[in-house]
Amino acid sequence: MLCQTETDGHAVARSRRIAPCRCFRRDQTMTGTVAVLGANGFIGCRTVELLQLSGWANVRPIVRRPDAFASLSRFAIDAMVADARDIQALTAAFTGCQYVVHAVAGDARTIVDAIEPVYRAATAAGVLRLIYLSSASVHGQSPPPGTDETSALHDDQTIEYNNAKIHAERRLGQLSRDGAVQVVVLRPGIVFGPRSSWTGGFADELIDGSAYLVDGGRGICNSAYVDNVIHAIKLAIEVPEASGRTYLIGDREEISWADLCRPIAEALGFDLAAISASAPLSFAPRWKQGLKESQGYRRLVRSLPRPVRSGLKAGYAEWRKAGRNATGATTAPTVMVSEERALLHQCQTKLPWRKAERELGYQPAVSFEEACRRSVGWLTFAGYPTCRNGAGER
């Protein structure tokens, strides 16, 4: 039932479902209902899928607009419509739920402004525990060696997203001092997988000619496959001692950015060596990069039918080919290197998740190799022009 007050009408459609990871077995059940705020986003949507498919908990997706429920409408599931800044609507949406997963994405203002309404509504609705999805980016895109959950946070970083997440964490900490709702903060790293911008977004950039890896992507990527993140969410819900704690979450393996991007490039028939770029002395204007990487821009691109997107990308690729000189040599591509990407691609620190292991029993359930296999499989399913044999034959 998709409802704002009591609006009837859910649609159940046949669709290819991505199987739950083994950490969500059907013989594991809990008592209670989990509200997922931001259920139309990448992590929120997958959280709903895993909870619903595994039967581990009752789940209530909460989205900002009725049409945002489209991707989950294949399930016969109750959903609510509420803006993350509307206390009254949130209170109604949370009523009857024991747990809330705060997975709202957005710009810096939305990140901060959504904290107090969500906490106040959870209090009013009698929610027991709130799981807040923060980000390892609070430590910066290239954190110093030895960084962990106890490291000091600095809100004067050049990346506004980082500062917003820090302010959100601090405000949530202030609010939760009243003890009305238990709070657990999770800081996942680069969350990737089917439907993620790190998977589909990079594939789009390869196709339209804007992809790049700074210094060949040799830096450490603090990856966190989406199902591993949701495994941590599950543990944060069920482990009593997690209340009031903060946890970094990541994959077991130490990988580079080239490791993350290579399977995508190979599937599409591209050579990573051809897209290596040097970190510039100055970076692209932040407003341009911010627009390109904004949720609004990505939603707009995703809203276009796949044939339209493919046609636009093909046209752009042909336009770029026109830049070849008379000898047939290709002019070196001009890429708009962002400060955020440059810092990420040059990172030298693998962030630890040992605190989550000790206190939550967290162990990444999906290996990086398997995560890459699933991600590339999704590209094929989603209609990207992947190679059939991995050697360039389409």
N, C-alpha and C positions, 0 to 999 in steps of 0.2 A: 504494500500500500504506500504510494507516494503521496505524502500529505504535507500541507502547510498548516491548515487547521485540521480538516479531516477530508482531504481531497482524495477520492478513490482513483484507482487505475494504475496497475503495474502491468508491464508486458513481459512475458517469458518467451525468449527467442532462442533458437538453437545457435550455438556458437562454439568455436574451438576453445576449450578450457585448458589452461596451463595447470598441470597437476600440482597438488600440494607437495611441499618438501617433506622429508621423512620425520621432521620434528613435530608435525601435526598429524599424529596417528588418530584414527577414529575411536580407538579404545581409551583415548584421553579426553575426558570431558570435565567441564567446570560448571558451577552453578552461577548464573548471572548473565547480564546482557552488557555487551560492549558497544558503546557508541563510537563511531569513527567519523570524526569531524574533518572535512576535506576529503570525502570518500571518492570524489571524482578525479583527484590527483593521482600521480604515479604510485606513490607508496600507499596512499589511502585506499585506492582501488584494489591493489593487490592484497592489502590487509583484509578487506572485506571478502575477497575471493577465497583466501586461505581459511579464514574463520568459517565461512559458509560451506566450503567444500569438505572441510575436515569434520565439521560438526563439533568442534572443540568448544565453541561458545555461541550463544545467540548474538547476532550482530545487527546493529541499527546504523545504516549509512546516513550521514547528514551532509547535504549539499546546499550550495547557496541558491541555485536556480533549479527548477524542475527538469529542464533539459539536460542538466549536468548528470542526471541519473541514467542517461541513455546507455552508457557502457556497462552498467550493472543490471539493466532491466531484464536480462535473461534469467535472473534469479527471482523466485517467488519470495520476496523479502520486503519487510517494512522499511520505509525510508522516510526521512523528514527533511523539510526545507527550512534552513535557518542561516542567516548571515552571522559570521563569527563575531560581529560587533554588536549584535542585537541580544541583550540579556534576556528579554522576555521570550523571544523565539527560541533561544538556546535552552532556557529552563524547560520549556515545553518539550523540546527535542530530547533532553537528557532525562526527563522524568521516567522512572522505571529502570534506568540503567545504573549499574554498580560501578562501571568503569568507562572512562572516556580516553580515546586516543586522539590527541591534538596533532593532526597532520596537515594543517592549513598552510598552503604556500602563498606566495605573493610578494609584493614589493616591500621595502623596508618599513614603510608606515603601517601596512597591513600586519606585518609580523609583530610589531610592537602593540598596535591598537587592539589586536585580538586577544591579548593575554588576560586583561582584567575582566572583560565580559564573560569569557569562557570560565574563568575561575569562579566568579560570582554566581553564574548560572549553575555550575556544578555544585556549589554549596547549597543553593536554593533547592536543587533537585535531589539532594541527598546522595550524591555520587561518593563512593568510597575512595577511589583512586584515579588520578589524572596522569596519563603518560604523555609527556611533552617531547615531540621530536624536534630537537635542536639540531646542531650540526657541528662536526669537528672543525668547521671553518671558524669557530669562535677563537681557535688557536692560530688562525692565519692559514693561508694557502701553502706556506712553506715554513712550518713551525720549527723552532730550534730543537736540537737533540735533547732528549730527556723530558720532553713535554708529556704530561699526563693530566688526569682529571684535577690534580691539585695545583696545576700551573696557573699563575695569575693571568687574568684576562684583561686586555687593553681595548678600550672602546674608541681609540683614536686611529684605527686602521684606515687605510686608503680604500678598502673594499667596504662599501656601505652595508652590504648584506651581513658581513661579519659583525659589525657594530650593532645592527638591529637584533641579531640573535643574542648577543651579549645582553643588550638592554631587556630583551624579552625574558631571558633566564633570570636576570636580577629582579625584575618586577614580579615574576612568578615566585621567586624565593621570598620576597617581602610579603606577598599576599598569603603564602602558605604558612607563615608564622602563626596564624590564628588556629592552625590545626584542624580546620573544618574539613579539608580534603587532603588526602595523602598525595604527594607529588613525586614522580620519578622522571628524571631528565635523561634522555638518550642522545648521544652525539655521534651519529653515524658519519662515515667518511663519504667517499664518492659512491653514491647509491646508483647502481646500474642494473641492467637486465632488460627483458622484453618490455617495450613501450617507453623506455627511459630516454631522456635527451642525450645521455652519454652513449647510447646505442643508436637509436634512430636519428638523433641529431647529428652525430658524427657521420653516419651514412649519408645524410642529406648534404653535409658539407663536402664530402668526397665527390658526390655527384655534381654539385654546382660549382666546384672548383675553389671553395673557400677554406678547405681543411688545411690544418697545419699542426705540426708538433715542434715545439721549441727545442732546439738542440737534439732533434731526433727522438724526443720523448724518453730520454734516458733517466729522468727523475722518477722518484718513487711515487706511485699512485696508491693512496690509502683507500683502496676499493672496499666496498661493502655490497655484496650481491643482495638484491632486494629481499629474497626469502630469508637470508640470514638476519637482516634487520628485523623482519617480522617475527622471527624466532626470538629475538631479544625483546620485542614488544610483549610477546606472550609471557616470557619469564618475568618481565617487569610487572606484569599484571598479577601473576600467581605467587611470587616470592614475597612473603611478608616483610622480610628484612630490607627490601629494596626501597621502602618509603623514605623519602628525603635524600636519596642518593642520586649521583650523576655518573653516567657510564659512557665511555668511548666504545664504539662498536665498529668492527671491521672484519675483513676476511682473514683466514689463517695465513695465506701465502704473502710474501713480499714480492710485489710485482712493479714493473715500470709502466709508464703511460704507453710506451710502445707495445707492451704485452697486452694491455687492454684494447688498444686500437687495431693491432695486427689482424686478429681474426675477422674483424669487420672489413678491413681493407682487402684481405685475401678473398673473402666471400664475394666482394664486388669487383675483384680484378684490378685493384690498385696496388701500387708499390709505396710503402711508407717512406722509403728513402727519398722519394720525389717531393715529399711535402714537408721536409725538415726546414725550419726557419730559425733564424737567430733572434735572440731577445733584443729588441730595439733600445736605443738610448732613451727614447720617449715613446709613449704608448698612444694608441688610438684614442680619440676623444671619448670620454666615458659615456657621454649621452648616446653616441652612436652604437657603441658596444652594448650599453645597457638596453637600448631599444631592440637590438638584434637578439639578445639573450633573455628578454623579458617574457613573462608568462603570457602577456597579451599577444605578443608577436607570435609566440609558439602556438597559441590557441588558434590564431588567425590562419597560420600555415596549415595546421592539422585540420582545420575546418574545410579546406579545399578538397574536392574529390581527388583520389589518387591519380586518375588520368590527367587532371589539370596540373597537379604538382609535377608529375613526370614530364609533361609537355613544357612547362616553364623551365624546369631544370635542363632539359635537353636543349631548349632554345638558348639558355644562358651558356651552356657548354659550347654550343656552336659559335656563339658570339665571341667567347674567349679564344676559340681556335683561330678566329680572324686576326688575332694579334700576332700570329706567326710572321716572321720576316721572310724576305724573298728567298732565302737559302733553305727554308723549311725548318729552321731551328725555332724552338718555342721560346718566347720571351719568358723569363722567370716570373712566376706568378706573384702578384702583389697581394699580400694578405694583411688583414687588419688585426695585428697581434694585440690582444688585450693584456692589461697588467695582471688580471686574475689568472689567465691561462699561462702566462709566462712564469708566474710564481708556482703554480701547480706543477707545471712540466719540469721545473728545476728543483722540486722538493727533494730533500735528502734524509727525511725522517719518517720512519715507519711508526705510526701511532699505536700504542699498546691497547689491547682489550683484556688484559689480565685481571683487572679489577672485576669486570663483568664475569669472567670465568670463575673467580674465587667466590663472589657473592651471589651471583645469579645461577651459576652452573652453565654459563654460556659457552657453547662450542659452535663454530660455523658449521652448519649442517650441509651446505652445498659447497663443493670444491670450486676453485676458480676455473679449472678446466671445464667442469660440467656447466658452470654459469655461462661461460663463453659459448659452449655448444648450444645451450638453450637460447641465448641472445641471437646468435646467427640463425638458428632455426626460426625464430620469430621474424627476422628480416625477410626470409623466404616466404613465410606465411602472409606477411603484411604486403607483399607485392614488390619488394625491392628486387632489382635485377641481379640476383646472386648467381655465382658460378655453380654449375651442377656438379663439377668434379673437383672444384677447388684449384684448378690449374688454368683458369681463364676461359674455359668453354662455357658459354651461356646457354 
